[in-house]
Each structure stands twice: as structure tokens, then as C-alpha cells.
């Protein structure tokens, strides 16, 4: 029988495995000792982390290491876009955009939505994005025009098309910088959400989907606001949580979905009345923050403001979604029924999350329910763009911080990322058909299976908490004072305790 030994602040066994017994309350999770895949991989790098790392004696603490890794990953992502940058993302029929795997919406939005002409979004030109994303695009456009004037005030010697292409590249660069900052916020927030799991930020920082999709669109903005909102909830800041979720919803719709798992956490918490009061404050703060951003635009440019809602209501099944995969193989849902079917699938998924939360043997963690909620929405949505993986990434890391499961999911995302651009290339005429309809549908099914795998593992953790890698590191209430033994000390695991 292998005997356990204590190394630093973490209980381990001599062969590197972690025993099933509870860890001491001061323990900190170290991936090379807590995560089976990381532990096995560490043998190539000198073995598991030792006492110095466990006690945090180095300046390179987990957050700083994770942020440094994220900077490298983000820089590699920008470098990977170099082939498209060289041609300025000039034309969607250009084969390089697709075969070099460097497509981005950002430069096209700059040229096609009036930003290159100095127009104000919503007031002068329509934009099919939520208001906060539109505001960021507007400010980035001003910065891009200023940067272009500094670099080369007249690159085309008076040719407006050449100037627009050059400014579009600057716009991409400004956006990449802002999204990089948002990614660092996601990493830091994830690292700090569960106090004794600071290395979880590294799972975000080193994620393949972060490298591949961070500059496709503005999705890291709502991801950052959502990640900080989850952190704020664990620190018992319900009003701040609501403000951040409201701002996130003003940037992309999905953060509003987190009000459901927050409600479920409160329903399973005790005392319930106090927990529901916190949820009400969160919901009210979210509504106020969303309204503060949206109402001015809705009043001044009603038609432009409505475009986001009408555009998404009118669009059909698009790339990445299971509905589109069914379409391309001739088994699609009729267009006039798609909205109803997709909405029904979303509602069914959310009801399953509610049922799971209610039957779980112990109150599920917010991150688990939040991940399952957003995953249900993504799986049933009419559109599932590659960058939507960024919505799930921080929630998936907090829900199931295990390298193996996260890499299985992301491997299917990477497969879809590669194939979808080649599939689109054939559709827009940039090159000959490189991927058949059936081949693309198969990759979409593989991608859905990868996400469902992670969903299944998280559901297993909820139903059998002994498998949840976060449980041993959750904050717990202090033991009752000897003088007040049995005098009504609050139960551990209140509404804010579960990350």
C-alpha cells in the first residue's frame, strides 16, 4: 500500500497520485500533483512541483505565470494572421483568407459599416452588434485612424480604397490589443475565483481556442465581463455582479443567461431568503446597467438599435450549428419552423439544468451550472461561430479544471476551426471545393460531441461531488467558537461560496 506524504502545502502520495482523503484547509492545488495529465507530463520537465512552488516563495506566482503564457499565446495568434494582414483582408473571395486560416470579421466591419468614412455607428450607419460592442468598435475606429495618420498619413496617395484597407489593418491591430487586454482579465479573474486553485488561470492562458479565435470578433469583451462577474459573486458582491452581467449583455446576449444559474444557486443556499435577496439585487443591477447603456441609443437611433434583434431573429441556420449541418446533408428543419424548434431546444436544455440543480445531492457550484447553461444555449443556437468557444472557456475551466477533459473538447473545436474555413472557401468561390457537405457535417457533429463530452463530465461531477476536482479546495466557514458551540452558526457553503 502506498503511504501518503505531505509536500509543501499539498498532500500527495509517493507515486504522484492524490489520495481520496480531504486535503487540509490550507492546501493549494498544484496541477502537477492534483491533475493526472499534468502530473504525467511533468515527468518530462523534472517531476511535480516542489515545496518552493507550493508555498509561493517565487515572484513568479500562478497569476503572473498565467498572464505571461497568455501574452505569448495571444502574440502567436496575431502572428498567425500575418498572411491576411499582408493583403489587408481585402476581399472575401481571396483564397488566402481561408486557406491560411486567418479570417477576421474586424477589418470587414470597419470598411462595410461606415467606420472607414468617419460615420458614427447607430446614428449615421447601422450595426448589427449590441451597443457596448458598437461603442468599442467606434472608439477603436478613431484610434485606428489616428494611428494610421501617424504611421503614414497618405498610403494611397489620395486613393480612398487603399487608405481604407490600411486603416482596416490598423483597426484590426487596435482591436487585437483591446481583446488581448480582455483575455488577460479573463485569465486573472479565473485564477482568483477559487482562492486555493490559482493555477486554473493557466488553463485559460494556454488554451488552443484562445490562440485561434481571439481576433475573429469582439467576443472576449463579454467573456471578460462575465468572468469578473463570477469572481464578484464569489466575493459576495451581488450588485457588482449584476452590473458586470448587464454590461456583458450589452456587449453580447449570452451573459444574461447567468441569471438562471445564479437563481438556482440561491435556491439551494441557506438561508434562502437572504440568498434570494442577493439574487434580486443582482438582477436589478444587471437590468439597470443594461438599460443605462442601451436606452440612449434606443431613443436616439431606434431603428439602428433594433437591427441587432431583427438581424438575429431573421437569420437562418449558419456555419457551425447542428441545424446548418442538417441543412447541408438535406435533413434540415424548414426555415419557417427553425426559430421555434431552436428556441424549444434551448428551453429544453435550460429545464434540464434546472432539474439537475434541484436533484443534485449537494448544492452545485455556480461555475458548473453557468457552463451547462451557456453550453445548452450554444448547442441549440442557430449560429455557432468558432469564437463562441471563448464564451465557454472560462466557465469550462472553472467547472471542470482538468487538462484532459478541456483538451478533448478543444481538440474538436480546433478540428472545426480548420475545416470550416476550407469549407467556406469553396462556397465563396475562393478555391475549389476542399471539403464536401457530408465531410463538414461530420466535423460539426464531432464538435458537438466534444462539447457534450465536457457537459457529461460536469453533470457527473454535480451528481457525484466526490469526482469534482474543485470541492476539496472550496472555501468553508470557520469552525464554531468553543464558547458558542451549537449557538446557531451559519451553515457552510452560502450563496457566494460556490464558484
Steps between C-alpha positions, in 0.01 A plus 500: 500500500633843408525737795412868464760765563469874539697717260479875554137578564356212299434140602629256238601138482850386413407402143355846423131412541272690735324295769124504532512645851409869547787746471591724792320840490820687410586286196548655157439301184813439294428366150798268496374333816125547473438443127581151364596621150711787632667266748588250227626777271714650776725194494646644177577828678665377818206367695214654699530844656675508833477686827620838366218514246245367746578772754510777239854621577580600143413838342351295215176421674221312319324812375817654358601176333155464347498859376844454343386183324189679378713781353701245304189317379329824394813618318518170313136545402572842351807367319288221353285769334800642313398361156166682518657812644735514203205527260293718731206259514411658166242262357306202631556323167875505562613142564766602753239602756372145517793275416731690738237469777521871587153638429374778729172691497671810639655664186187430296277661763723807488456544125142380463323671792603860439789510749754566226303804389493658842132425559364444850361152552127484568456875437641514145526133407335179615693233689369155584690481831388584855565854616808446716676308222402777258643761735827309522512473121442875469777593744733248334424656161601843627821353640570316173459815292732690732756218495490484121560874474807466723637200307422625150246778451454430127587138415301502179592850384137602503343163414220454757482123449869454578467727802198300625698176470792647695271638769322165514830334591557762772144434621579130523817576696320727747228238542758226553663710772170566677396135474840403637436713808156339533661156479741590781202607710338162436820321604544703820132470598503124443817461705349688794147360503583190707754628749691176541509420127706792362652287224163460327573823316766311307230279348357814337835654413630195315170411331526423126168676439643820647783493247274426204191714561591805710511741204207373291251730672440683829389198704774536761333818625186327637715203605710732718196669653343161572817360656530798734129473582551140616797615708292783652226255599747276684617809692141577612459804270152446352452858375834499321419157358179640354668807352761284329238259364295794376802646320585155363147468363542844341803356318357156413173338597621184675613646839136558597463122510710492818207644695345151483790310662534780755135451591547125526802543727292728724211253509738232625671733750414576858350712640293515181334837561832681532633319193197598291542858615854495365375355171233770472766766552714336233215482248396860566859621464536308174182655360609849606847466347359361175241777479754772574704391198212422265232762565690802361564319171149352490352849537732680259527232231213259553516327163875446516475377858233247399721355226679267741168342600347483153821377341528208741130421477506493119823311442481130421719208595864599452846350510587287798151428628345152494207654311734606219661157493156346455430747221808416297420127507140560398335432837453855622214650694268713279598867516160610626526255792866545591454780753235305688699176496826668605327696777333181620837324509650783705211494746525121531870527575442766764229291664743211523747730677226601745410138568866410552548782748197391699584130521873536564603345834676822601462856369678516162764764446410811301766426239358155434148628443620802304704282265210261446261790436721668237584163344128424459453836330798451267402146402145600408579839345448572129860621477812350659797705383855385582552785748204388711745264668623810685159531668542152643874501577514669844178332612626160383829548686321592823249218458747224417865608547656188351741514207376176345134591479565856385740384230255239373240772456744747346641241261159481337483880490838511325386238249194708419709820481722347233222340297245784507730747322579248229130425465413870469779550245323267260167670561621854427692389194844577642619155400367163394289301743745367757243361744180321404165579660495162671857546620419836655184366662709224656741753649210701642370180661847431640513850644162456666613166639810663650291756684250235607790298643594791723135555590467135599807516723374813675158341551673196652689732737174665607330168568808342659688786670786274602617521138500880495864619512399837646309377806807430718618858446177690559491762773318376807358678799719507812434257780266628776674681785523273806302746710214503247497131414160417347378861524363526150814542293411550130539195280799479270465545130279806471396660174841649442710205606457292187704629212 
